[in-house]
């Protein structure tokens, strides 16, 4: 493993007083061929005070983790964690219900045994270029298996949600014995602080390469019951002609994986990846409540009329339950409610694609705020690609036509900004008051209809509107 020169110098200094090892995610990522981002070092054979003194020549040690045997050191904007091997014992409920005791005398195997999964229990000696793997983590990595390290795994229910997001991030399958252990602690979910639950879901949403793997883990462990909006989609039928893949939950899994493969999602920043992933997860939350077996075109079919609008409330409920920030809900809900907007174009016999009116696209952009039509199209593509082997050329044309129209109107990545504001009314000598709102609403409506496209045009339209709808100025007493 290639270490930064400054970190290698620190390791050499620590080797004079103890046994430094790289541990945790950085070793796992390196073995997977990924570039390690966070370097954590565990130093055995040394007491806390000696560890601090050994680090002092390289910067000001941060002793905020003293009770856990942890020292933080910031170098050139990068923070490194140095810790002593430690023992953990369960003392109470919840993620924080542990007594932690640093123990520099622990063996390599004993120190690694406290880690959650075997793939995270691999250590690396950077000076000897040697891998220390007492629990078989390398073999599990090669087999793409996520397996708990020991029986102590069951003491911390948060580790089940860690299994969910790790399986999704690294395309892993859960070992049967680990799934069985997780089922025995399903009742401990209520012990978890909501901010810890959100932390694992956020990693799932931002870092997944195979997000459906995370939902499979929840199914295998019995933990899907803690997220009833997702669980409700299981076994909800869909019309086989349009959805040959199966029920709504199966469709959702395929959509999630399709989103993770889209270059647009992979190249987005973490914030956008997060709300797009949750929007795709929730896009069919309305189907369990709306699915019926009814006649269409003389044939009985499985239909879900109005499921887009019906999906808004359960999407919000789910996100609140897992502790999502409120601004995320504001992004996700309109994407769920409008995820079939591409089917609302008008067919024309002289064209091979639907026609979206300028005003309809501008209005859609306004309804999606703070999300955008580009965001919505990403959700639509994921939805379309989540129906293998079915491919609808008609759907593809609809999405492309909507996005092209939005780009032509310059509203693909932002809603149209109101061109006429209250200050324009003040400039015309109108006194402020409740009469401003209907005037500004009329201006906004006219702008969406294309009556004007710039501020000068808006001013002219406003003056004509006021001539036709004069505002009575209050008399002075």
NORVEN-V446401 format. One record per residue. N is the residue number from 1. RES is the residue in three letters. SS is DSSP state (~ for helix, > for strand, _ for the rest). D_CENTER is the distance of its C-alpha to the mean C-alpha in whole Angstrom. Layout:
BEGIN
N | RES | SS | D_CENTER
N | RES | SS | D_CENTER
END
This chain:
BEGIN
1 | UNK | _ | 30
2 | UNK | _ | 30
3 | UNK | _ | 30
4 | UNK | _ | 31
5 | UNK | ~ | 34
6 | UNK | ~ | 34
7 | UNK | ~ | 32
8 | UNK | ~ | 35
9 | UNK | ~ | 37
10 | UNK | ~ | 36
11 | UNK | ~ | 36
12 | UNK | ~ | 39
13 | UNK | ~ | 40
14 | UNK | ~ | 39
15 | UNK | ~ | 40
16 | UNK | _ | 44
17 | UNK | _ | 43
18 | UNK | _ | 40
19 | UNK | > | 38
20 | UNK | > | 35
21 | UNK | > | 32
22 | UNK | > | 29
23 | UNK | > | 26
24 | UNK | _ | 23
25 | UNK | ~ | 20
26 | UNK | ~ | 22
27 | UNK | ~ | 25
28 | UNK | ~ | 22
29 | UNK | ~ | 20
30 | UNK | ~ | 24
31 | UNK | ~ | 25
32 | UNK | _ | 22
33 | UNK | _ | 23
34 | UNK | _ | 21
35 | UNK | _ | 21
36 | UNK | _ | 21
37 | UNK | _ | 20
38 | UNK | _ | 21
39 | UNK | _ | 24
40 | UNK | > | 25
41 | UNK | > | 29
42 | UNK | > | 31
43 | UNK | > | 34
44 | UNK | > | 37
45 | UNK | _ | 41
46 | UNK | _ | 40
47 | UNK | _ | 40
48 | UNK | ~ | 38
49 | UNK | ~ | 41
50 | UNK | ~ | 41
51 | UNK | ~ | 38
52 | UNK | ~ | 38
53 | UNK | ~ | 41
54 | UNK | ~ | 40
55 | UNK | ~ | 37
56 | UNK | ~ | 39
57 | UNK | _ | 40
58 | UNK | _ | 37
59 | UNK | _ | 36
60 | UNK | _ | 35
61 | UNK | _ | 34
62 | UNK | > | 31
63 | UNK | > | 32
64 | UNK | > | 30
65 | UNK | > | 29
66 | UNK | ~ | 33
67 | UNK | ~ | 33
68 | UNK | ~ | 30
69 | UNK | _ | 32
70 | UNK | > | 30
71 | UNK | > | 31
72 | UNK | > | 28
73 | UNK | > | 30
74 | UNK | > | 29
75 | UNK | > | 30
76 | UNK | _ | 30
77 | UNK | _ | 26
78 | UNK | > | 25
79 | UNK | > | 25
80 | UNK | > | 26
81 | UNK | > | 26
82 | UNK | > | 30
83 | UNK | > | 30
84 | UNK | _ | 33
85 | UNK | _ | 33
86 | UNK | > | 32
87 | UNK | > | 33
88 | UNK | > | 31
89 | UNK | > | 32
90 | UNK | > | 31
91 | UNK | _ | 33
92 | UNK | _ | 31
93 | UNK | _ | 28
94 | UNK | _ | 24
95 | UNK | _ | 22
96 | UNK | _ | 25
97 | UNK | _ | 28
98 | UNK | > | 29
99 | UNK | > | 32
100 | UNK | > | 31
101 | UNK | > | 35
102 | UNK | > | 35
103 | UNK | _ | 37
104 | UNK | _ | 38
105 | UNK | _ | 40
106 | UNK | _ | 38
107 | UNK | _ | 38
108 | UNK | ~ | 35
109 | UNK | ~ | 35
110 | UNK | ~ | 35
111 | UNK | ~ | 32
112 | UNK | ~ | 30
113 | UNK | ~ | 30
114 | UNK | _ | 28
115 | UNK | _ | 25
116 | UNK | _ | 23
117 | UNK | > | 23
118 | UNK | ~ | 25
119 | UNK | ~ | 23
120 | UNK | ~ | 23
121 | UNK | _ | 26
122 | UNK | _ | 28
123 | UNK | > | 29
124 | UNK | > | 31
125 | UNK | > | 34
126 | UNK | _ | 34
127 | UNK | _ | 38
128 | UNK | _ | 39
129 | UNK | _ | 36
130 | UNK | > | 36
131 | UNK | > | 33
132 | UNK | > | 33
133 | UNK | _ | 32
134 | UNK | _ | 34
135 | UNK | _ | 31
136 | UNK | _ | 31
137 | UNK | ~ | 27
138 | UNK | ~ | 28
139 | UNK | ~ | 29
140 | UNK | ~ | 26
141 | UNK | ~ | 24
142 | UNK | ~ | 27
143 | UNK | ~ | 26
144 | UNK | _ | 23
145 | UNK | > | 23
146 | UNK | > | 21
147 | UNK | _ | 24
148 | UNK | > | 25
149 | UNK | _ | 27
150 | UNK | _ | 30
151 | UNK | ~ | 30
152 | UNK | ~ | 29
153 | UNK | ~ | 25
154 | UNK | ~ | 26
155 | UNK | ~ | 27
156 | UNK | _ | 23
157 | UNK | _ | 21
158 | UNK | ~ | 18
159 | UNK | ~ | 18
160 | UNK | ~ | 18
161 | UNK | ~ | 14
162 | UNK | ~ | 14
163 | UNK | ~ | 16
164 | UNK | ~ | 13
165 | UNK | ~ | 10
166 | UNK | ~ | 13
167 | UNK | ~ | 15
168 | UNK | ~ | 11
169 | UNK | ~ | 12
170 | UNK | ~ | 15
171 | UNK | _ | 16
172 | UNK | _ | 18
173 | UNK | > | 20
174 | UNK | > | 21
175 | UNK | _ | 25
176 | UNK | ~ | 27
177 | UNK | ~ | 28
178 | UNK | ~ | 25
179 | UNK | ~ | 24
180 | UNK | ~ | 27
181 | UNK | ~ | 27
182 | UNK | ~ | 23
183 | UNK | ~ | 25
184 | UNK | ~ | 28
185 | UNK | _ | 25
186 | UNK | ~ | 23
187 | UNK | ~ | 25
188 | UNK | ~ | 24
189 | UNK | ~ | 21
190 | UNK | ~ | 22
191 | UNK | ~ | 23
192 | UNK | _ | 20
193 | UNK | _ | 19
194 | UNK | ~ | 16
195 | UNK | ~ | 15
196 | UNK | ~ | 15
197 | UNK | ~ | 13
198 | UNK | ~ | 10
199 | UNK | ~ | 10
200 | UNK | ~ | 10
201 | UNK | ~ | 7
202 | UNK | ~ | 5
203 | UNK | ~ | 7
204 | UNK | ~ | 6
205 | UNK | ~ | 2
206 | UNK | ~ | 4
207 | UNK | ~ | 8
208 | UNK | _ | 8
209 | UNK | _ | 12
210 | UNK | _ | 13
211 | UNK | _ | 10
212 | UNK | ~ | 13
213 | UNK | ~ | 14
214 | UNK | ~ | 12
215 | UNK | ~ | 13
216 | UNK | ~ | 17
217 | UNK | ~ | 17
218 | UNK | ~ | 16
219 | UNK | ~ | 19
220 | UNK | ~ | 21
221 | UNK | ~ | 21
222 | UNK | _ | 22
223 | UNK | ~ | 19
224 | UNK | ~ | 17
225 | UNK | ~ | 20
226 | UNK | ~ | 18
227 | UNK | _ | 16
228 | UNK | ~ | 18
229 | UNK | ~ | 16
230 | UNK | ~ | 15
231 | UNK | ~ | 18
232 | UNK | _ | 20
233 | UNK | _ | 19
234 | UNK | _ | 21
235 | UNK | _ | 25
236 | UNK | _ | 24
237 | UNK | _ | 27
238 | UNK | _ | 26
239 | UNK | _ | 29
240 | UNK | _ | 30
241 | UNK | _ | 31
242 | UNK | _ | 28
243 | UNK | _ | 25
244 | UNK | _ | 27
245 | UNK | _ | 24
246 | UNK | _ | 25
247 | UNK | _ | 23
248 | UNK | ~ | 20
249 | UNK | ~ | 18
250 | UNK | ~ | 19
251 | UNK | ~ | 18
252 | UNK | ~ | 15
253 | UNK | ~ | 14
254 | UNK | ~ | 16
255 | UNK | ~ | 14
256 | UNK | ~ | 11
257 | UNK | ~ | 13
258 | UNK | ~ | 14
259 | UNK | ~ | 11
260 | UNK | ~ | 11
261 | UNK | ~ | 14
262 | UNK | _ | 15
263 | UNK | ~ | 16
264 | UNK | ~ | 15
265 | UNK | ~ | 11
266 | UNK | ~ | 12
267 | UNK | _ | 14
268 | UNK | _ | 12
269 | UNK | _ | 11
270 | UNK | ~ | 8
271 | UNK | ~ | 8
272 | UNK | ~ | 8
273 | UNK | ~ | 6
274 | UNK | ~ | 3
275 | UNK | ~ | 6
276 | UNK | ~ | 7
277 | UNK | ~ | 5
278 | UNK | ~ | 6
279 | UNK | ~ | 9
280 | UNK | ~ | 10
281 | UNK | ~ | 10
282 | UNK | ~ | 12
283 | UNK | _ | 14
284 | UNK | _ | 17
285 | UNK | _ | 17
286 | UNK | _ | 20
287 | UNK | ~ | 22
288 | UNK | ~ | 23
289 | UNK | ~ | 25
290 | UNK | ~ | 26
291 | UNK | _ | 27
292 | UNK | > | 31
293 | UNK | > | 34
294 | UNK | > | 36
295 | UNK | > | 38
296 | UNK | > | 37
297 | UNK | _ | 39
298 | UNK | _ | 42
299 | UNK | > | 39
300 | UNK | > | 37
301 | UNK | > | 34
302 | UNK | > | 30
303 | UNK | > | 29
304 | UNK | _ | 26
305 | UNK | _ | 28
306 | UNK | _ | 26
307 | UNK | ~ | 22
308 | UNK | ~ | 20
309 | UNK | ~ | 22
310 | UNK | ~ | 22
311 | UNK | ~ | 18
312 | UNK | ~ | 17
313 | UNK | ~ | 19
314 | UNK | ~ | 17
315 | UNK | ~ | 14
316 | UNK | ~ | 15
317 | UNK | ~ | 16
318 | UNK | ~ | 13
319 | UNK | ~ | 11
320 | UNK | ~ | 14
321 | UNK | ~ | 15
322 | UNK | _ | 12
323 | UNK | _ | 12
324 | UNK | _ | 10
325 | UNK | _ | 11
326 | UNK | ~ | 14
327 | UNK | ~ | 13
328 | UNK | ~ | 10
329 | UNK | ~ | 12
330 | UNK | ~ | 14
331 | UNK | ~ | 12
332 | UNK | ~ | 11
333 | UNK | ~ | 14
334 | UNK | ~ | 16
335 | UNK | ~ | 14
336 | UNK | ~ | 15
337 | UNK | ~ | 18
338 | UNK | _ | 19
339 | UNK | _ | 18
340 | UNK | _ | 21
341 | UNK | ~ | 23
342 | UNK | ~ | 24
343 | UNK | ~ | 27
344 | UNK | ~ | 28
345 | UNK | _ | 30
346 | UNK | > | 34
347 | UNK | _ | 36
348 | UNK | _ | 39
349 | UNK | _ | 42
350 | UNK | _ | 42
351 | UNK | _ | 39
352 | UNK | _ | 36
353 | UNK | _ | 33
354 | UNK | _ | 32
355 | UNK | > | 33
356 | UNK | _ | 31
357 | UNK | _ | 33
358 | UNK | ~ | 32
359 | UNK | ~ | 32
360 | UNK | ~ | 30
361 | UNK | ~ | 27
362 | UNK | ~ | 28
363 | UNK | ~ | 27
364 | UNK | ~ | 24
365 | UNK | ~ | 23
366 | UNK | ~ | 24
367 | UNK | ~ | 22
368 | UNK | ~ | 19
369 | UNK | _ | 19
370 | UNK | _ | 17
371 | UNK | _ | 15
372 | UNK | _ | 17
373 | UNK | ~ | 19
374 | UNK | ~ | 17
375 | UNK | ~ | 14
376 | UNK | ~ | 16
377 | UNK | ~ | 17
378 | UNK | ~ | 14
379 | UNK | ~ | 13
380 | UNK | ~ | 17
381 | UNK | ~ | 17
382 | UNK | ~ | 15
383 | UNK | ~ | 17
384 | UNK | ~ | 20
385 | UNK | ~ | 19
386 | UNK | _ | 18
387 | UNK | _ | 22
388 | UNK | _ | 24
389 | UNK | _ | 27
390 | UNK | _ | 27
391 | UNK | _ | 27
392 | UNK | _ | 28
393 | UNK | ~ | 29
394 | UNK | ~ | 30
395 | UNK | ~ | 26
396 | UNK | ~ | 25
397 | UNK | ~ | 28
398 | UNK | ~ | 27
399 | UNK | ~ | 23
400 | UNK | ~ | 25
401 | UNK | ~ | 28
402 | UNK | ~ | 25
403 | UNK | ~ | 24
404 | UNK | ~ | 27
405 | UNK | ~ | 28
406 | UNK | ~ | 26
407 | UNK | ~ | 26
408 | UNK | ~ | 30
409 | UNK | _ | 30
410 | UNK | _ | 27
411 | UNK | _ | 25
412 | UNK | _ | 22
413 | UNK | _ | 20
414 | UNK | _ | 21
415 | UNK | _ | 23
416 | UNK | _ | 27
417 | UNK | _ | 28
418 | UNK | _ | 31
419 | UNK | _ | 34
420 | UNK | _ | 36
421 | UNK | _ | 36
422 | UNK | ~ | 38
423 | UNK | ~ | 40
424 | UNK | ~ | 41
425 | UNK | ~ | 43
426 | UNK | ~ | 44
427 | UNK | ~ | 46
428 | UNK | _ | 48
429 | UNK | _ | 49
430 | UNK | _ | 47
431 | UNK | _ | 47
432 | UNK | _ | 44
433 | UNK | _ | 43
434 | UNK | _ | 42
435 | UNK | ~ | 43
436 | UNK | ~ | 40
437 | UNK | ~ | 38
438 | UNK | ~ | 39
439 | UNK | ~ | 40
440 | UNK | ~ | 37
441 | UNK | ~ | 36
442 | UNK | ~ | 38
443 | UNK | ~ | 37
444 | UNK | ~ | 34
445 | UNK | ~ | 35
446 | UNK | ~ | 37
447 | UNK | ~ | 35
448 | UNK | ~ | 32
449 | UNK | _ | 35
450 | UNK | _ | 36
451 | UNK | _ | 39
452 | UNK | _ | 39
453 | UNK | _ | 36
454 | UNK | _ | 37
455 | UNK | ~ | 38
456 | UNK | ~ | 42
457 | UNK | ~ | 42
458 | UNK | ~ | 40
459 | UNK | ~ | 43
460 | UNK | ~ | 45
461 | UNK | ~ | 44
462 | UNK | ~ | 44
463 | UNK | ~ | 47
464 | UNK | ~ | 48
465 | UNK | ~ | 46
466 | UNK | ~ | 48
467 | UNK | ~ | 51
468 | UNK | ~ | 51
469 | UNK | _ | 49
470 | UNK | _ | 51
471 | UNK | _ | 50
472 | UNK | _ | 52
473 | UNK | _ | 52
474 | UNK | _ | 53
475 | UNK | _ | 57
476 | UNK | _ | 58
477 | UNK | _ | 60
END
